[in-house]
Amino acid sequence: AIHPNATESCNAVDDDCDNSVDEPGSEGCQLYYKDSDGDGYGLTADVRCLCASSGFYTSSLPGDCNDTAYSVNPAATEWCNTVDDDCDSLTD
């Protein structure tokens, strides 16, 4: 089952003999969104299919509209502060 033409799977084995284990896009991978601010929501447009979270790719929830502000995410409360706090495309 391990040879150069094998499909790489999320199994901690180098299935396709390319000296990489469980690389992005492996069979069985999960979507992880980039969450630089650690608020639990990632950028919808910045996603990777990984076997496990890695670096800033830790969120399984998309929809963050400002990944540099912890207090701005789809679950946040909207405040009168000229910021789209809850990522609904409306400000205040």
TAKACOR-V739465 format. One record per pair of residues at least 24 apart in sequence whose ideal C-beta (glycine too) atoms are under 10 Angstrom apart, sorted by sequence separation. I is the first residue (numbers start at 1). J is the second residue. If there is no record, write none. Layout:
i:j
I:J
I:J
This chain:
i:j
24:48
25:49
26:50
27:51
32:56
33:57
34:58
35:59
40:64
41:65
43:67
63:87
65:89
24:49
25:50
26:51
32:57
33:58
34:59
35:60
39:64
41:66
42:67
63:88
24:50
25:51
31:57
32:58
33:59
35:61
41:67
23:50
24:51
32:59
33:60
35:62
37:64
39:66
22:50
23:51
31:59
32:60
33:61
34:62
36:64
39:67
22:51
31:60
33:62
35:64
37:66
38:67
41:70
21:51
22:52
24:54
30:60
31:61
33:63
34:64
36:66
37:67
39:69
40:70
31:62
33:64
36:67
37:68
39:70
41:72
42:73
22:54
35:67
36:68
37:69
38:70
39:71
41:73
24:57
34:67
36:69
37:70
39:72
40:73
41:74
33:67
36:70
37:71
39:73
40:74
41:75
35:70
37:72
39:74
40:75
41:76
37:73
39:75
39:76
35:73
10:49
12:51
10:50
11:51
12:52
10:51
9:51
10:52
8:51
44:87
41:87
